[in-house]
């Protein structure tokens, strides 16, 4: 994903805790320049009071939305209308939708149809339809962990980090297969990009690893090779499914 995007950051204040807004904004800055930052909610209600001090510190504009009708989410409607206005203004080329609410699924889909990059940020309880409607989806719980003191490997399980399962290992395996050359090698950068497209919430940090390389090394099912490049000081990393895995796959 490009990191020179102009982004509109729209936050569902009714649905997102305020505790880690600093970490959220730092995460968003990795993907682009947040030129528009708005948060939506009924600011007359006490449940949004924790946000108020944080808005000035992070230059986020509060948008007042009264709940005129019981049972209807006025905040959702206001965010959706604003998002479409911003889209038609043509001043941004990406959106960051901060919510755990599946009501924004259609909005994310519509923005992507218009050629926008869409990043979602929400809690792990976020329904899958909204997650897969985004180009990338980041869990707030992961940002919380990053803001806390670094933990030792032996404590990872206790910290609530997800365990890598066969489902994820098969996803990595098939993605390497999709991209591999005749000798079975695939460029890790391409593997990471395709994993993101296949599953927007795939993030090595969910499993306790800052980057994809150490995650893949930890699994043990894949070979890793670093290659020198004449045009760059950096080594390129390539990955390959181990032969035993390939043989096993052929039998099935």
C-alpha positions in Angstrom: 0.0 0.0 0.0 1.3 3.5 -0.9 2.4 5.6 2.0 2.0 9.0 0.2 -1.8 8.8 0.1 -3.9 11.8 1.3 -6.3 10.2 3.7 -9.6 11.1 5.2 -9.8 9.7 8.7 -13.4 9.2 9.9 -13.9 8.0 13.5 -17.2 6.5 14.9 -17.0 8.1 18.3 -19.9 6.0 19.6 -18.2 2.8 18.8 -14.4 3.2 19.4 -12.7 3.6 22.8 -10.6 6.8 23.2 -7.7 5.2 25.2 -5.3 4.6 22.3 -6.0 7.4 19.8 -2.3 8.4 19.8 -1.4 4.8 18.7 -4.2 4.9 16.1 -2.9 8.1 14.5 0.7 6.8 14.5 -0.6 3.7 12.7 -2.6 5.7 10.2 0.5 7.8 9.4 2.3 4.7 8.1 -0.2 4.5 5.2 -0.5 8.2 4.3 -1.0 11.8 5.3 -4.3 12.2 7.2 -5.4 15.5 5.7 -9.0 15.3 7.0 -9.6 14.0 10.6 -13.2 13.9 11.9 -14.9 12.1 14.8 -18.7 11.7 14.9 -21.0 11.4 17.9 -23.5 13.2 20.2 -21.1 15.4 22.2 -23.9 16.2 24.7 -23.6 12.7 26.1 -21.2 11.9 28.9 -19.9 8.7 27.3 -17.9 10.8 24.8 -16.3 13.0 27.5 -13.0 11.1 27.4 -12.5 12.0 23.8 -12.7 15.8 24.3 -9.2 16.4 25.6 -7.7 14.1 23.0 -9.3 16.0 20.0 -7.1 19.1 20.3 -3.9 17.1 20.9 -4.5 15.2 17.7 -6.2 17.9 15.6 -9.4 15.9 15.2 -12.5 17.8 14.4 -15.6 16.8 16.4 -18.9 16.6 14.4 -22.0 16.9 16.5 -24.8 14.5 15.6 -27.9 14.4 17.7 -29.7 11.1 18.0 -33.1 12.2 16.8 -34.7 8.8 16.8 -34.4 5.9 19.3 -32.9 2.8 17.8 -31.4 4.6 14.8 -27.7 5.4 14.6 -27.4 9.0 13.5 -23.6 8.9 13.7 -23.4 6.2 11.0 -25.6 8.3 8.7 -23.5 11.4 9.2 -20.2 9.6 8.6 -21.5 8.0 5.4 -22.9 11.3 4.0 -19.6 13.1 4.8 -17.5 10.3 3.3 -19.4 10.6 0.0 -19.0 14.4 0.0 -15.3 14.0 0.6 -15.1 11.4 -2.2 -16.7 13.8 -4.7 -14.5 16.7 -3.6 -11.6 14.7 -5.0 -9.0 15.9 -2.5 -8.1 12.5 -1.0 -7.2 9.2 -2.5 -7.8 7.0 0.5 -10.0 6.7 3.6 -9.5 5.3 7.1 -12.7 4.2 8.7 -12.3 3.8 12.4 -15.2 1.6 13.7 -16.2 -1.9 14.8 -19.6 -1.5 13.2 -20.7 -3.6 10.2 -23.0 -0.8 9.1 -19.9 0.7 7.3 -19.5 -2.4 5.1 -21.4 -0.9 2.1 -19.5 2.4 2.5 -16.1 0.7 2.4 -17.2 -1.3 -0.7 -18.5 1.9 -2.4 -15.3 3.8 -1.7 -13.2 1.0 -3.2 -15.4 0.9 -6.2 -14.5 4.6 -6.7 -10.8 3.7 -6.7 -10.1 4.7 -3.1 -7.7 2.8 -0.7 -9.7 1.9 2.4 -8.1 1.1 5.7 -10.3 -0.1 8.6 -9.4 0.1 12.3 -11.6 -1.6 14.9 -11.7 -4.0 17.7 -11.5 -7.8 17.3 -15.3 -8.0 17.7 -15.7 -6.3 14.3 -17.9 -8.4 12.0 -16.1 -10.1 9.1 -18.1 -8.4 6.2 -16.7 -5.0 7.2 -13.2 -6.4 7.5 -13.1 -8.0 4.1 -14.7 -4.8 2.5 -11.4 -2.9 3.4 -8.0 -3.1 1.7 -6.4 -3.5 5.1 -7.9 -3.9 8.6 -5.9 -3.3 11.8 -7.1 -4.4 15.2 -7.0 -1.8 18.0 -5.9 -4.6 20.4 -2.6 -4.9 18.5 -2.0 -1.1 18.8 -2.6 -1.4 22.6 0.0 -4.1 22.9 2.6 -1.9 21.0 2.1 0.9 23.3 2.8 -1.2 26.4 6.2 -2.3 27.4 7.8 -5.0 25.3 7.2 -8.5 26.5 9.4 -11.5 26.4 8.6 -14.4 24.0 7.6 -16.7 26.9 4.9 -14.3 27.9 3.3 -13.9 24.5 0.6 -16.5 25.0 -0.5 -14.9 28.2 -0.7 -11.4 26.6 -3.6 -12.5 24.4 -1.7 -12.7 21.1 -3.3 -15.1 18.7 -1.7 -18.4 18.0 -1.0 -19.1 14.3 -3.2 -21.9 13.2 -3.2 -24.4 10.2 -5.6 -22.1 8.5 -3.1 -19.2 8.4 -0.2 -21.6 7.5 -2.2 -23.0 4.5 -3.0 -19.4 3.5 0.8 -18.6 3.4 1.6 -21.9 1.7 -1.0 -21.3 -1.1 0.1 -17.6 -1.5 3.7 -18.7 -2.0 2.5 -21.2 -4.6 0.5 -18.5 -6.4 3.6 -16.3 -6.8 6.5 -18.8 -7.0 8.9 -19.2 -10.0 9.8 -22.5 -11.5 12.1 -23.3 -8.6 9.4 -22.5 -6.1 10.8 -19.2 -4.8 8.6 -16.1 -4.3 9.6 -12.6 -3.3 8.4 -12.0 0.3 7.2 -8.4 -0.5 4.8 -9.8 -3.1 3.7 -12.6 -0.7 2.9 -10.0 1.9 0.9 -7.9 -0.5 -1.1 -10.9 -1.8 -1.8 -12.1 1.8 -3.3 -8.6 2.5 -5.5 -8.8 -0.6 -6.7 -12.3 0.3 -7.3 -11.5 4.0 -7.3 -7.7 4.9 -6.9 -8.4 8.6 -3.8 -10.6 8.1 -1.1 -8.9 10.2 2.0 -10.5 11.7 1.5 -8.4 14.8 -1.7 -10.4 15.6 0.7 -13.4 16.3 3.3 -11.5 18.3 5.7 -10.6 15.5 6.5 -7.1 14.3 7.2 -8.3 10.7 6.3 -11.1 8.3 9.8 -12.5 8.0 10.2 -13.6 11.7 6.6 -15.0 11.7 7.4 -17.2 8.6 10.7 -18.3 10.2 8.9 -19.3 13.4 6.5 -21.6 11.6 9.3 -23.9 10.2 7.4 -24.9 7.1 9.1 -22.5 4.7 12.7 -21.9 3.4 14.0 -18.3 3.5 16.8 -16.9 1.3 18.3 -13.4 1.3 19.6 -12.2 -2.1 22.0 -9.3 -2.9 20.8 -6.8 -5.4 23.2 -4.7 -7.5 20.9 -1.6 -7.4 20.2 -1.6 -3.7 22.1 -2.0 -0.4 19.1 -3.9 1.0 18.9 -7.7 0.6 15.8 -9.0 -1.0 14.1 -11.9 0.9 12.6 -14.8 -0.9 10.5 -17.7 0.5 9.8 -21.2 -0.6 7.5 -24.0 0.6 9.6 -26.8 2.0 9.9 -29.9 -0.3 8.1 -32.2 2.2 5.2 -29.9 2.1 5.1 -29.9 -1.7 5.3 -33.7 -1.9 2.5 -34.0 0.6 0.4 -31.6 -1.4 0.9 -33.5 -4.7 -0.4 -36.7 -3.0 -3.6 -35.1 -2.1 
